[in-house]
Amino acid sequence: MADWLKRNKKICFIAGSAILICAVILCIFSVSEDVEKQNSDMPTLIVETPQKLSVSATDTFTLDVSISSLGEAVYPAASMSIAFDASRLEFLGVEEGNVFIKSDNTSGQTLPEWNYNTDTCNKSGLINIMYLDMTGGKYAFSRSLLADDSNVVLRLKFRLCGSARAGDVCDLIVEDAVFAASDETQSLAMTSNTLTVKNGKLVIGE
């Protein structure tokens, strides 16, 4: 009788432990799925790069920087810092994208004018770009002005340096990015985990 009780206690302990482990695993998967869903819904800044660029290409080329979405606020300021390999790439400037800001003209929208310093960017290997609406909202970014598909905030213009060789891989890493709202709690920023990023990778081919 005593042996039977011991065996049953052992079986109950093992079964209870197994149930507890399963419950913990299910909880972890549930949290992971919730985080993944939250991240998929979060606005994302994307550096889009071609699959491969020929080392013999002598012309300039552009890389799109796009945004997946914006929040419900308006954003009178935006900035980003993107690191690049200045030993293989020469940064030539910024070209316009297709994401508009609000305007008081007849169409109600216009393209933003980005501020940057090309020489400083090439010396540091860090592209610092900023837009600032001095009115605080009259010429701001807004979700209502985004397209349904492609939303290119701006295009980065480069050329390959003579030092570039086939097989080189040049990463473009967003070190900081923010779409600032007048109410700081509504801003989208990497530092507050309200804006995610996808970095670019430029592969040099033959």
Disulfide bonds with the S-S distance in Angstrom:
none
